[in-house]
Amino acid sequence: MQLDRLEHFDERDKAQRYTRRGSRGNGLPSPTHSAHCSLYRTRTLQALSSEKKAKKIRFYRNGDRYFKGIVYAISQERFRSIEALLADLTRSLSDNVNLPQGVRTIYTVDGTTRITNMDQLVEGESYVCASIEPYKKLDYTKNVNPNWSVGPRTPVSIREPSSLGSAKAGGPETRESKDFIKPKLVTIVRSGVKPRKAVRVLLNKKTAHSFEQVMTDITDAVKLDSGIVKRLYTVDGKAVTCLQDFFGDDDIFFACGPEKFRYQDDFNLDENGNLMYRHLFLPLHHLRLLSTTVEPMDEYLSVPASIAERYKVGRTLGDGNFAVVRECVERSTGREYALKIISKDKCRGKEHMIQSEVSILRRVKHPNIVLLIEEMDTHSELYLVMELVKGGDLFDAITSSNKYTERDASCMLFNLASAIKYLHSLNIVHRDIKPENLLVYEHHDGSKSLKLGDFGLATVVNGPLYTVCGTPTYVAPEIVAETGYGLKVDIWAAGVITYILLCGFPPFRGSGEDQEALFEQILRGLLDFPASYWDNVSDTAKALITGMLQVEVDQRYTAVQVLDHPWVNDDGVSENEHQLPVAGKIKKHFNTGPKLNSTTAGVSVITVSTDLFEF
């Protein structure tokens, strides 16, 4: 059936791209937007439970300690494939806060088995839904009684140990006791033998529920040879004993297992006995962390009257080192937007980065770029009203589709290349093009398009740039070599994405967490199209990717050349309607491969190269 394809990604006003009219230009919504599908989504649990041979199964969110699960009645009539179940679970469990990349993997509740077909699902059992992140080991069933009750339950009181300072001992934790939690990035260093692994951990109201939970997440991130992390110490040698200790003046901590902590092993003293340690944040290989971990609601954040009069400000969608993003609705029109609130106090010393991002957002207006609606400046905050994009990211569009072909990938690249061409015409380089920053915008008529977002690393090119930044998988060789770079680093990133769109894994891959091996491959630029994955892909597509991934910048395509290429302007893909089985490969690679940013319901972690640390 032709409508099963991702026809959404054809632009509504792009009819001139085609020499003949096909089903992609009919303007009809896909089956996922049809009234028939809506009927399935709105059927009651009672009706579904009465279906013949339906299995009653509970699904949890990966890493969510407080979600009590959702009960599904699974039958062959309702779900004929595991892909259909994943798509429906995405609609039920995924939003901007929870599983924002959709449900792509189902595990048994103990995480030992990955569910790949419907026959593996057992009546009365529980399962854990995940995106691309690894399984998070929790006791998911501890708050759920055996009779599948969905009624209210009494919350369990949580007690915290005493703080380093003057925390009150004993007593159940109250909401007021969490006032000290503010978004903060801390560095956890493995104690002991060099070289030491280090990770950066984002703590906020969503990620730091209790001291025990944070310690568990740090254990998972640091992976001590001796097992679990038993103790943490500040650079002054003080023990971290409660949640509040993470939110003091210290932002560097040493993790220890059962072994004895040797202060002299981890610190050097100068001739006067003063502590010396090298500054952690060096420019070389310092790749920017963008947190997608969010909190459900920030009761403590208020907005000025001038904002509140025009917009009804809702729940928090995301937070970062010095900004919070919240939903908002324009009172006069009812239109939904995203309100980005930047704290001037928190970004002191980095004002130039904010000014650069905002100045670029003011200039850019393109259908494939997330739009800045307006801005408001106060003494303490900068408020940016942005276009709200709810459709997930690029990978969501692929893994949730019933049929995915080269034509779909071509339309996605058309959207991306159009945005890049526009930016480059203004001498603006994005520098962080990756699937997570390509958002799916759903139009009122049911069609879809990609929008490029997150301009935190974007800058105007007036000469060679030397700042090492980006995401390792998509970074261009001239950035790694530090020889100076310009606009065409965006083309390289788009080429890597196109490669992934057609086979499900990136062209350059390191082994495990060996980032240097990845950079070595990028510098060599040896491109390979393994026959077992690329036999059904057109030669035209391979030729385009080769042109986009040229190590020599002068030989690399421009955005104009990409848009003019036959594979993008439709001439080169009309003959190839073969379905590309890339969804499973995307899940596999981006679940187990090296990732700069690994987000769970606990903490957001970035692994830092050990050559940044010399203690």
C-alpha positions in Angstrom: 0.0 0.0 0.0 1.6 3.2 -1.1 0.4 5.3 1.8 2.5 3.2 4.2 5.6 5.1 3.2 7.0 8.2 4.7 5.4 10.5 2.2 5.2 13.2 4.8 8.7 14.4 4.1 7.8 15.8 0.7 7.4 19.5 1.1 3.8 20.6 0.4 5.0 23.2 -2.1 7.6 21.0 -3.7 5.5 19.8 -6.6 8.1 21.2 -9.1 10.6 18.6 -7.9 8.8 15.9 -9.6 8.4 15.2 -13.3 5.3 13.2 -12.7 2.7 13.2 -9.9 2.8 10.2 -7.6 1.2 9.1 -4.4 3.7 11.1 -2.4 2.1 14.4 -3.6 -1.5 13.4 -2.8 -1.5 15.4 0.6 -3.2 12.6 2.4 -2.2 11.7 6.0 -0.5 8.4 6.7 -2.3 5.5 8.3 -0.8 6.6 11.7 -2.9 9.7 11.4 -6.1 8.1 10.1 -9.4 7.9 11.8 -9.1 4.1 11.9 -5.8 4.3 13.8 -7.3 6.9 16.2 -10.1 4.5 16.9 -7.6 1.8 18.0 -5.8 4.3 20.2 -9.0 5.4 22.0 -10.5 2.0 22.6 -10.9 1.4 26.3 -8.8 -1.1 28.3 -12.0 -2.9 29.2 -12.9 -3.4 25.6 -9.4 -4.6 24.7 -9.3 -7.0 27.6 -12.4 -8.8 26.4 -10.8 -9.6 23.0 -10.3 -13.3 22.4 -6.9 -14.6 23.4 -5.6 -11.2 24.5 -2.6 -11.3 26.9 -2.6 -8.8 29.8 0.9 -7.3 30.1 2.4 -4.4 32.0 5.0 -2.1 30.5 7.4 0.2 32.4 9.6 3.0 31.3 13.4 2.3 31.4 15.0 3.9 34.4 11.7 5.5 35.7 11.5 4.6 39.4 8.2 6.3 39.9 6.1 5.1 36.9 3.9 2.3 38.0 3.4 0.9 34.5 0.7 0.8 31.9 -1.4 -2.4 31.2 -1.9 -3.5 27.6 -4.1 -6.3 26.3 -2.1 -7.8 23.5 -3.8 -9.7 20.7 -3.0 -10.7 17.2 -5.9 -8.6 15.9 -4.5 -5.5 17.5 -0.8 -5.9 17.0 0.3 -8.0 14.0 4.0 -7.2 14.5 6.5 -6.0 17.1 6.9 -2.8 15.1 3.2 -2.0 15.5 3.4 -2.6 19.3 6.5 -0.3 19.5 4.7 2.4 17.6 1.6 2.2 19.9 3.8 2.1 23.1 5.6 5.3 21.8 2.3 7.1 21.6 1.4 5.9 25.2 4.7 6.3 27.0 6.8 8.8 25.0 6.8 12.6 25.3 9.4 15.3 25.6 10.1 14.2 29.2 10.0 10.5 29.1 11.6 8.4 26.3 11.7 11.4 24.0 13.2 9.3 21.2 10.3 6.8 21.4 10.0 3.2 22.3 12.5 1.3 20.2 13.4 -1.7 22.5 11.5 -3.9 24.9 13.3 -5.9 27.6 12.1 -8.5 30.1 11.7 -6.9 33.5 15.1 -8.3 34.6 16.9 -7.0 31.5 18.2 -10.4 30.5 16.3 -10.8 27.3 15.4 -8.4 24.4 12.0 -8.9 22.9 12.1 -9.2 19.1 8.8 -10.8 18.3 5.3 -11.0 19.6 5.5 -14.7 20.6 8.0 -13.8 23.3 5.4 -11.8 25.3 4.0 -13.9 28.1 0.5 -13.4 29.7 0.7 -11.6 33.1 4.4 -10.7 32.8 6.0 -7.3 32.9 8.4 -5.7 30.5 10.6 -2.5 30.3 10.4 -0.1 27.3 13.6 1.7 26.3 14.8 4.0 23.5 18.4 3.7 22.4 19.9 3.7 25.9 20.9 0.5 27.7 18.6 -1.3 30.1 18.5 0.3 33.5 18.5 -2.2 36.4 15.7 -1.3 38.9 13.1 -3.1 40.9 10.3 -2.0 38.6 7.6 -4.1 40.2 8.1 -3.1 43.9 5.1 -0.7 43.9 2.8 -2.8 41.9 0.6 -5.4 43.5 -0.2 -8.7 41.8 -3.8 -7.9 40.8 -2.8 -5.1 38.4 -4.4 -2.4 40.6 -4.1 1.1 39.2 -5.5 2.9 42.2 -3.5 5.3 44.4 -0.9 4.0 46.7 0.7 5.5 49.7 4.1 7.1 48.8 7.1 5.7 50.6 9.0 8.1 52.8 12.6 8.6 51.9 15.3 9.4 54.5 18.6 11.0 53.7 21.8 10.9 55.6 23.2 14.0 57.2 24.9 16.6 55.1 28.5 17.7 55.3 27.1 20.9 56.6 24.2 21.4 58.9 21.5 19.1 57.5 18.8 18.0 59.9 19.2 14.4 61.0 16.2 12.0 60.7 12.7 12.7 59.6 11.0 12.0 56.3 12.1 14.1 53.4 9.7 16.9 52.5 9.3 19.0 49.4 11.0 22.0 51.1 14.1 19.8 51.7 14.7 19.7 48.0 14.9 23.4 47.5 18.7 23.1 47.3 18.5 21.1 44.1 19.5 23.3 41.1 20.7 22.1 37.7 24.4 21.3 38.2 27.1 19.5 36.2 29.6 17.6 38.4 32.6 15.5 37.4 33.1 12.0 38.9 36.7 10.7 38.7 37.7 7.1 39.4 40.1 6.9 42.4 43.2 4.8 42.2 45.5 3.7 39.5 46.1 6.0 36.5 44.9 6.6 33.9 41.5 7.4 35.5 38.2 7.4 33.8 36.0 10.4 34.4 32.4 11.1 33.7 30.3 14.3 33.9 26.9 13.9 35.6 24.0 16.3 35.3 22.0 16.6 38.5 18.6 18.3 38.7 15.2 17.7 40.2 14.5 15.0 37.6 17.8 13.2 37.9 18.5 13.5 41.7 15.6 11.9 43.6 17.7 10.5 46.4 21.3 10.0 47.5 21.0 6.2 47.0 19.6 6.7 43.5 22.4 9.1 42.5 25.0 6.7 43.9 23.5 3.8 41.9 23.6 5.9 38.7 27.2 6.9 39.3 28.1 3.2 39.8 26.6 2.4 36.4 28.5 5.3 34.8 31.9 4.9 36.4 32.1 1.1 36.3 34.7 0.5 39.0 36.8 -2.6 38.7 35.9 -3.4 42.4 32.2 -3.1 41.8 29.7 -0.6 43.3 30.7 2.9 44.3 30.8 2.8 48.1 32.1 6.4 48.8 32.6 9.7 47.2 35.1 12.4 48.3 35.5 16.0 47.4 38.9 17.5 46.3 39.4 18.5 49.9 39.1 14.8 51.1 35.6 15.3 52.7 33.2 12.4 52.4 30.0 12.9 50.5 27.2 11.6 52.7 23.9 13.0 51.5 22.3 14.5 48.4 22.8 18.1 49.5 26.6 17.6 49.4 26.4 17.4 45.6 25.0 20.9 45.5 27.6 22.8 47.5 30.7 24.6 46.1 32.4 21.4 45.0 31.9 20.1 41.5 34.7 17.4 41.3 34.3 14.1 43.3 36.4 11.0 43.5 34.6 7.6 43.5 35.8 4.7 45.6 34.8 1.1 46.0 35.5 -1.1 49.0 39.2 -0.3 48.8 40.7 2.3 51.2 40.8 5.9 49.8 44.4 7.1 49.6 44.2 10.9 49.6 47.9 11.3 48.5 47.3 9.1 45.4 44.8 11.5 44.0 46.2 14.9 44.9 49.5 16.6 44.6 50.7 19.3 47.1 53.0 22.2 46.3 56.0 23.1 48.5 53.7 25.0 50.9 51.3 22.0 51.3 48.6 23.5 49.1 46.4 21.4 46.9 47.2 21.4 43.2 45.1 19.9 40.4 44.9 20.6 36.7 41.9 22.4 35.4 39.6 19.9 33.9 38.0 21.7 31.0 40.7 22.0 28.3 39.8 23.1 24.8 41.3 20.0 23.1 38.6 17.3 22.5 36.3 19.2 24.8 33.0 18.4 23.2 29.9 20.2 24.3 27.3 18.4 26.4 23.7 19.1 25.6 21.4 17.7 28.3 18.1 16.3 27.2 17.3 15.1 30.7 14.2 17.1 31.9 12.2 17.5 35.0 8.4 17.1 35.2 7.6 20.5 36.8 9.5 23.3 38.3 7.3 24.8 41.0 9.8 27.3 42.0 10.4 29.1 38.7 8.3 32.2 38.2 8.1 34.5 35.2 7.7 38.3 35.1 4.2 39.8 34.8 4.9 41.0 31.2 5.4 37.4 30.2 2.6 36.0 32.3 0.1 38.5 30.8 0.8 37.3 27.2 1.6 33.6 27.8 0.3 30.8 30.0 3.6 29.1 31.1 3.3 25.4 31.6 5.5 22.4 32.5 9.2 22.2 32.0 10.4 20.4 28.8 14.1 20.5 29.4 16.9 22.1 31.3 20.6 22.7 30.9 23.5 24.4 32.6 22.1 27.8 32.5 18.7 27.6 30.8 15.2 26.0 31.3 12.7 25.3 28.5 9.0 25.3 29.3 5.8 24.9 27.4 3.8 28.1 26.9 0.5 29.0 25.3 -0.2 32.5 23.8 -3.3 33.7 25.6 -4.7 35.7 22.6 -4.4 32.9 20.0 -4.1 29.6 21.9 -0.9 28.8 20.0 1.7 26.6 21.7 5.3 27.6 21.9 8.5 26.7 23.8 9.8 29.3 26.2 13.5 29.2 26.8 14.6 31.0 30.0 18.3 31.8 30.2 19.7 32.8 33.6 22.2 35.6 33.2 23.7 34.8 36.6 24.4 31.2 35.7 26.0 32.0 32.4 28.4 34.7 33.6 31.7 34.3 31.7 29.8 32.7 28.8 27.7 35.7 27.8 29.3 35.7 24.3 28.0 32.2 23.6 24.4 33.3 24.5 24.7 36.5 22.5 26.0 34.5 19.5 23.2 32.0 19.6 20.5 34.6 20.0 21.9 36.9 17.3 21.9 34.0 14.9 18.3 33.0 15.9 17.2 36.6 15.2 18.5 36.4 11.7 17.4 32.9 10.5 13.9 32.4 9.1 13.5 29.2 7.1 10.8 26.4 7.0 13.4 23.8 7.9 14.8 25.7 10.9 13.2 26.0 14.4 12.0 29.6 14.5 12.5 32.3 17.2 9.2 34.0 17.6 10.2 36.8 20.0 12.5 37.6 22.8 12.2 39.5 26.1 15.0 40.8 28.2 14.9 41.4 32.0 17.6 42.2 34.5 18.2 38.6 35.5 16.9 36.5 32.6 16.6 36.4 28.8 13.3 34.9 27.6 13.1 33.3 24.1 9.8 32.3 22.7 10.5 29.5 20.2 8.6 27.3 17.8 7.4 24.2 19.6 8.3 20.9 17.7 6.6 17.9 19.2 7.2 15.1 16.7 10.4 13.6 18.1 13.7 13.4 16.2 15.0 12.0 12.9 15.3 8.4 14.3 11.7 8.5 15.5 10.5 9.1 11.9 12.4 6.0 10.7 11.7 3.5 13.5 8.0 4.4 13.6 7.4 4.0 9.9 5.7 1.0 8.3 7.7 1.3 5.1 10.9 3.2 4.7 12.7 3.6 1.3 15.4 5.5 -0.4 12.8 8.1 -1.4 12.0 8.8 2.2 15.7 9.2 3.0 16.1 11.5 0.0 13.2 13.8 1.2 14.8 14.0 4.7 18.1 15.0 3.2 16.3 17.6 1.0 14.9 19.2 4.2 18.3 19.2 5.9 20.3 20.4 2.9 17.8 23.2 2.4 18.4 24.4 5.9 22.2 24.1 5.5 22.1 26.0 2.1 20.2 28.8 3.8 22.6 29.0 6.7 25.7 28.9 4.5 24.2 31.7 2.4 24.4 33.8 5.5 27.9 32.6 6.3 26.6 30.7 9.3 28.0 27.3 10.3 25.9 25.1 12.6 28.7 22.8 13.9 26.3 20.4 15.7 24.2 18.7 13.0 23.1 15.3 14.2 19.9 13.3 14.3 19.0 14.5 17.8 18.9 18.1 16.5 16.7 17.2 13.5 13.2 17.5 14.8 10.0 16.2 13.1 7.4 18.9 12.6 3.8 17.7 12.0 1.8 20.0 9.8 -2.0 20.5 10.1 -2.6 18.5 7.0 -0.8 15.4 8.3 2.4 16.0 6.4 5.8 16.1 8.1 9.1 17.9 7.6 12.4 18.1 9.4 13.5 21.3 11.3 17.1 21.9 12.4 17.4 23.1 16.0 19.9 23.9 18.7 22.1 26.7 17.6 24.2 26.7 20.7 27.4 26.0 18.7 26.5 28.0 15.6 28.6 31.0 14.6 29.3 33.4 11.8 32.3 32.4 9.7 34.7 35.3 9.0 37.8 33.2 8.7 39.2 29.8 9.7 37.7 28.4 12.9 39.8 26.4 15.4 37.5 25.6 18.3 37.2 21.8 18.8 33.5 21.2 19.2 30.6 19.0 18.0 29.7 15.3 18.5 32.4 12.7 17.7 30.4 10.5 15.3 29.6 13.5 13.1 32.7 15.7 13.5 34.7 16.6 10.3 38.4 15.6 9.9 39.5 19.3 9.8 38.0 19.9 13.2 39.9 16.9 14.6 43.1 17.9 12.9 42.8 21.5 14.3 44.0 22.9 11.0 41.1 25.4 10.7 37.7 24.8 9.3 34.7 26.6 7.8 31.1 26.0 6.5 31.7 22.6 5.0 31.9 20.8 8.3 28.1 20.9 8.2 28.2 19.0 4.8 30.4 16.3 6.4 27.9 15.8 9.2 25.0 15.7 6.8 26.9 13.0 4.8 27.3 10.9 7.9 23.6 11.2 8.6 22.8 10.2 5.0 25.0 7.1 5.4 23.1 6.2 8.6 19.7 6.8 6.9 20.5 4.2 4.3 22.2 1.4 6.3 21.5 2.1 10.0 25.0 2.7 11.3 27.7 5.4 10.8 30.5 5.2 8.3 33.3 5.7 10.9 33.1 3.7 14.1 35.4 3.3 17.0 35.6 0.2 19.2 33.9 0.5 22.5 34.7 3.8 24.1 37.9 4.3 22.1 37.3 7.9 20.9 40.8 8.2 19.5 40.3 5.2 17.2 37.2 6.9 15.9 39.0 10.2 15.2 41.8 8.2 13.4 39.2 6.7 11.1 37.7 10.1 10.4 41.1 11.6 9.6 41.8 8.8 7.1 38.3 9.1 5.6 38.3 5.6 4.1 34.7 5.1 3.1 33.2 1.6 2.8 29.8 0.4 1.6 29.6 -3.3 2.9 27.8 -5.3 0.3 25.5 -7.1 2.8 24.1 -3.8 3.8 24.3 -1.7 0.6 23.4 -4.1 -2.2 19.9 -2.8 -2.4 20.9 0.9 -2.2 21.4 2.8 -5.5 24.8 3.7 -6.9 23.5 7.3 -7.1 23.1 7.5 -3.3 26.6 6.0 -2.8 28.0 8.6 -5.2 26.4 11.5 -3.3 27.7 10.2 0.1 31.2 9.9 -1.4 31.0 13.5 -2.5 29.8 14.7 0.9 32.5 12.8 2.9 35.6 14.0 1.1 38.5 14.6 3.5 39.8 17.3 1.2 37.5 20.3 1.9 37.9 21.7 -1.6 36.6 18.4 -3.1 33.7 18.1 -0.7 30.2 19.0 -2.0 28.6 22.3 -1.1 24.9 22.5 0.0 23.9 23.7 -3.5 25.6 20.7 -5.1 23.8 18.3 -2.7 20.4 19.8 -3.6 21.2 19.6 -7.3 22.3 16.0 -7.0 20.0 13.6 -8.9 19.4 11.5 -5.8 18.1 14.5 -3.9 16.1 16.2 -6.7 14.2 12.9 -7.2 15.6 11.8 -10.6 17.9 9.2 -9.0 15.5 7.5 -6.6 12.3 7.1 -8.6 13.3 3.6 -9.8 14.2 2.3 -6.3 11.2 1.6 -4.0 13.0 -1.2 -2.1 12.2 -1.1 1.6 15.3 -0.4 3.7 15.5 -2.5 6.9 17.5 0.1 8.9 15.4 0.6 12.0 16.7 -2.5 13.7 20.3 -1.6 12.9 19.8 2.0 14.2 18.5 0.5 17.5 21.4 -1.9 17.7 24.2 0.5 16.9 22.9 3.5 18.9 22.1 1.2 21.8 25.6 -0.4 22.1 27.9 1.9 20.1 30.0 4.8 21.6 27.9 7.7 22.5 28.9 11.1 23.7 25.7 11.7 25.6 23.9 8.8 27.3 20.7 9.9 28.9 18.6 7.8 31.4 15.9 8.5 33.8 18.6 8.8 36.5 21.4 11.0 35.3 22.8 12.5 32.1 26.4 11.3 31.6 29.2 12.4 29.3 32.4 10.3 29.2 35.5 12.5 29.2 38.8 11.4 27.6 41.3 10.5 30.3 44.0 12.7 28.7 42.1 15.7 30.2 43.1 14.7 33.7 46.5 14.8 35.3 46.1 14.5 39.1 
